[in-house]
Amino acid sequence: MEYRCEFLERLERTPASVSYRFKTPAKLIYAAGQFMMVDLGEGLVHPLSMSDCPEETGFIEFTKRMTGSPYCQRLESLKPGEKITVKGPYGQFSCDESSRYIVMLAGGIGITPIRSILKSREKTPDEQCRIVLVYGNLNREDIAFREELEHIKLPGYRLVHVLSDTTGVKGACQGFVTAELIMRKIPEYREATYMISGPPVMVEAVKKALGAMDILAGRIRTDVFMGYDE
Ligand SMILES: Cc1cc2nc3c(=O)[nH]c(=O)nc-3n(C[C@H](O)[C@H](O)[C@H](O)COP(=O)(O)OP(=O)(O)OC[C@H]3O[C@@H](n4cnc5c(N)ncnc54)[C@H](O)[C@@H]3O)c2cc1C
């Protein structure tokens, strides 16, 4: 389905990522973790995950990593009240209802569908399910939605920050997401279902790490943000 929707406001999440909110088009129904084709006109179209969740009413939100591209420049030029076209929703980034232990692995801007899923689950918590979020970034100021993600109210929820520079983030792990790190931080790793979201390089590296841990491919879901070359 195609919708026209009205730009409401921008919110700076980090120095390199900005959220853009639009009035929810009438009749749009979507699930947490889905994405839309966001068409800004003049051939500027990209798939973007919704970083809001359906339970947050009145707006839909896309959070873009700022690269200086023509697409980003056009986003930055949007004026409140201006209309753009969105198509969708598309994709299915979710876990089986039966998953009892979920490890979410997000790299940088790959957090957008995961933030959506966590906020949605907060509204109807599953008492039997345990979620660990492993979130990789460069440094403290690079962590989008940090405050919110540190305070998600779900039973047994844990957040593990993995940073190149851990200054100012208590308990953060230094380096990259590796098999050793996952096994050390998540004792239940053998029973878990995995959801990986991020740029292609990060998703491939994490899949490889899970392979080395003998995690079956059937227990791994991915959301690959094609379009980033690093
Ligand atoms: C299912 C799905 C969901 C996605 N969800 C998101 C999301 O929630 N948020 C998000 O940010 N992205 C998301 N993406 C990726 C998004 O669709 C774009 O491909 C990506 O954001 C790159 O777009 P761009 O306009 O920044 O760069 P493009 O213009 O498409 O250029 C590609 C590359 O060139 C570089 N580049 C381009 N122009 C310049 C310039 N002038 N200066 C320096 N470097 C430049 C960019 O860094 C980029 O790596 C998603 C992708 C998929 C497939």
Ligand as a Chemical Component Dictionary entry (heavy atoms), coordinates in Angstrom:
data_LIG
# 
_chem_comp.id                   LIG 
_chem_comp.type                 NON-POLYMER 
_chem_comp.pdbx_formal_charge   0 
_chem_comp.three_letter_code    LIG 
# 
loop_
_chem_comp_atom.comp_id 
_chem_comp_atom.atom_id 
_chem_comp_atom.alt_atom_id 
_chem_comp_atom.type_symbol 
_chem_comp_atom.charge 
_chem_comp_atom.model_Cartn_x 
_chem_comp_atom.model_Cartn_y 
_chem_comp_atom.model_Cartn_z 
_chem_comp_atom.pdbx_ordinal 
LIG C1  C1  C 0 15.338 -3.454 5.257  1  
LIG C2  C2  C 0 16.236 -2.238 5.427  2  
LIG C3  C3  C 0 16.012 -1.379 6.495  3  
LIG C4  C4  C 0 16.847 -0.264 6.665  4  
LIG N1  N1  N 0 16.618 0.573  7.738  5  
LIG C5  C5  C 0 17.435 1.651  7.934  6  
LIG C6  C6  C 0 17.240 2.527  9.062  7  
LIG O1  O1  O 0 16.345 2.335  9.905  8  
LIG N2  N2  N 0 18.087 3.576  9.183  9  
LIG C7  C7  C 0 19.106 3.830  8.284  10 
LIG O2  O2  O 0 19.847 4.804  8.460  11 
LIG N3  N3  N 0 19.302 3.021  7.224  12 
LIG C8  C8  C 0 18.493 1.936  7.020  13 
LIG N4  N4  N 0 18.690 1.134  5.913  14 
LIG C9  C9  C 0 19.720 1.499  4.923  15 
LIG C10 C10 C 0 19.138 2.598  4.003  16 
LIG O3  O3  O 0 18.116 2.095  3.189  17 
LIG C11 C11 C 0 20.224 3.218  3.103  18 
LIG O4  O4  O 0 20.678 2.277  2.181  19 
LIG C12 C12 C 0 21.383 3.736  3.891  20 
LIG O5  O5  O 0 20.858 4.530  4.936  21 
LIG C13 C13 C 0 22.366 4.534  3.028  22 
LIG O6  O6  O 0 21.690 5.632  2.483  23 
LIG P1  P1  P 0 22.394 7.051  2.248  24 
LIG O7  O7  O 0 21.385 7.938  1.642  25 
LIG O8  O8  O 0 22.963 7.495  3.566  26 
LIG O9  O9  O 0 23.593 6.708  1.317  27 
LIG P2  P2  P 0 23.555 6.469  -0.288 28 
LIG O10 O10 O 0 23.401 7.731  -1.033 29 
LIG O11 O11 O 0 22.591 5.381  -0.580 30 
LIG O12 O12 O 0 25.049 5.981  -0.515 31 
LIG C14 C14 C 0 25.569 4.697  -0.168 32 
LIG C15 C15 C 0 26.887 4.871  0.591  33 
LIG O13 O13 O 0 27.684 5.963  0.138  34 
LIG C16 C16 C 0 27.994 6.868  1.183  35 
LIG N5  N5  N 0 27.706 8.277  0.747  36 
LIG C17 C17 C 0 26.757 8.666  -0.115 37 
LIG N6  N6  N 0 26.800 9.993  -0.312 38 
LIG C18 C18 C 0 27.804 10.465 0.441  39 
LIG C19 C19 C 0 28.328 11.756 0.668  40 
LIG N7  N7  N 0 27.862 12.830 0.035  41 
LIG N8  N8  N 0 29.350 11.883 1.541  42 
LIG C20 C20 C 0 29.847 10.802 2.150  43 
LIG N9  N9  N 0 29.394 9.554  1.972  44 
LIG C21 C21 C 0 28.389 9.377  1.129  45 
LIG C22 C22 C 0 27.090 6.512  2.347  46 
LIG O14 O14 O 0 27.827 6.532  3.571  47 
LIG C23 C23 C 0 26.641 5.114  2.059  48 
LIG O15 O15 O 0 27.467 4.209  2.789  49 
LIG C24 C24 C 0 17.894 0.004  5.738  50 
LIG C25 C25 C 0 18.095 -0.865 4.671  51 
LIG C26 C26 C 0 17.298 -1.980 4.510  52 
LIG C27 C27 C 0 17.537 -2.912 3.348  53 
# 
loop_
_chem_comp_bond.comp_id 
_chem_comp_bond.atom_id_1 
_chem_comp_bond.atom_id_2 
_chem_comp_bond.value_order 
_chem_comp_bond.pdbx_ordinal 
LIG C1  C2  SING 1  
LIG C2  C3  SING 2  
LIG C2  C26 DOUB 3  
LIG C3  C4  DOUB 4  
LIG C4  N1  SING 5  
LIG C4  C24 SING 6  
LIG N1  C5  DOUB 7  
LIG C5  C6  SING 8  
LIG C5  C8  SING 9  
LIG C6  O1  DOUB 10 
LIG C6  N2  SING 11 
LIG N2  C7  SING 12 
LIG C7  O2  DOUB 13 
LIG C7  N3  SING 14 
LIG N3  C8  DOUB 15 
LIG C8  N4  SING 16 
LIG N4  C9  SING 17 
LIG N4  C24 SING 18 
LIG C9  C10 SING 19 
LIG C10 O3  SING 20 
LIG C10 C11 SING 21 
LIG C11 O4  SING 22 
LIG C11 C12 SING 23 
LIG C12 O5  SING 24 
LIG C12 C13 SING 25 
LIG C13 O6  SING 26 
LIG O6  P1  SING 27 
LIG P1  O7  DOUB 28 
LIG P1  O8  SING 29 
LIG P1  O9  SING 30 
LIG O9  P2  SING 31 
LIG P2  O10 DOUB 32 
LIG P2  O11 SING 33 
LIG P2  O12 SING 34 
LIG O12 C14 SING 35 
LIG C14 C15 SING 36 
LIG C15 O13 SING 37 
LIG C15 C23 SING 38 
LIG O13 C16 SING 39 
LIG C16 N5  SING 40 
LIG C16 C22 SING 41 
LIG N5  C17 SING 42 
LIG N5  C21 SING 43 
LIG C17 N6  DOUB 44 
LIG N6  C18 SING 45 
LIG C18 C19 SING 46 
LIG C18 C21 DOUB 47 
LIG C19 N7  SING 48 
LIG C19 N8  DOUB 49 
LIG N8  C20 SING 50 
LIG C20 N9  DOUB 51 
LIG N9  C21 SING 52 
LIG C22 O14 SING 53 
LIG C22 C23 SING 54 
LIG C23 O15 SING 55 
LIG C24 C25 DOUB 56 
LIG C25 C26 SING 57 
LIG C26 C27 SING 58 
# 
